[in-house]
Amino acid sequence: MSPDLDFESGWLKGFADSLHQLVGAEIRDAVMLGSEELAAGGDGEAVIQWTSRAIGRLEALVDEVRRRQILMRCSCRYPSAALQQVREAYEQEGDIAAAQQVLQDQFEALLRDSLKLEEEFIQEVVGKGWGSAGVRRGSTIIATKIPKSGNLVDYLRETDPLVKRQLYCHCPRVRDALQGPTTISSTYCYCGAGFYKHIWEEVLGQPVQVELLESVLQGDEVCKFAIRLPVDG
């Protein structure tokens, strides 16, 4: 199975399960209409068109709070072993800043050791405040996703705003959509918001709220989220 098809099958199952759990089988079936063909291997444009229609149906049938919750449950997850280290730092220090520091250290290690970035690019990324740790502002953390790892250097060098957005997103649906005529609502980006929700709920042991601030689907150069913390640490 190709990586894209594997992604599609896994994401579609997670989306359907999340719909079923939060709004029931009837709405799940209405939103998921036609998804069987994609799971069997639809082409890129078919995937984009289906996603656009499905998110439109979701917006028409489900209130804003629950549709965000549905999509956040579909997100990729931070590696469990690495997240355990973050949680332990928070529990030992009782300070959110300690957890952020571990996240930052892990992020910079990723840039150096896994992505093999040159120091100038590492400093540029870190200087922008990008990465999982985010930037603390009172009881809120502002987190900016980095560009898809394989495109990161090209993104930093690119000057054309449209091409930058096409290079940016980790999601193959969004990257494809930005190169064609079919648009997808930025509601879809709450899937990405779930990545941060999972991190901070695991670390703090409490619910957190996550809000989309910027998105390449809205014409922004990056995707940025606000994590509303339930405690002062």
Secondary structure, DSSP 8 states (H G I E B T S, - for coil): --HHHHHHHHHHHHHHHHHHHHH-HHHHHHHTTTHHHHHTT--HHHHHHHHHHHHHHHHHHS-HHHHHHHHHTTS----HHHHHHHHHHHHHH--HHHHHHHHHHHHHHIIIIIS---HHHHHHHHHTT-STT-EEETTEEEEE----GGGHHHHHH---HHHHHHHH-S-HHHHHHTTSS----GGGGHHHHHHHHHHHHHHHSS--EEEEEE-GGGT-SS-EEEEE-SS--
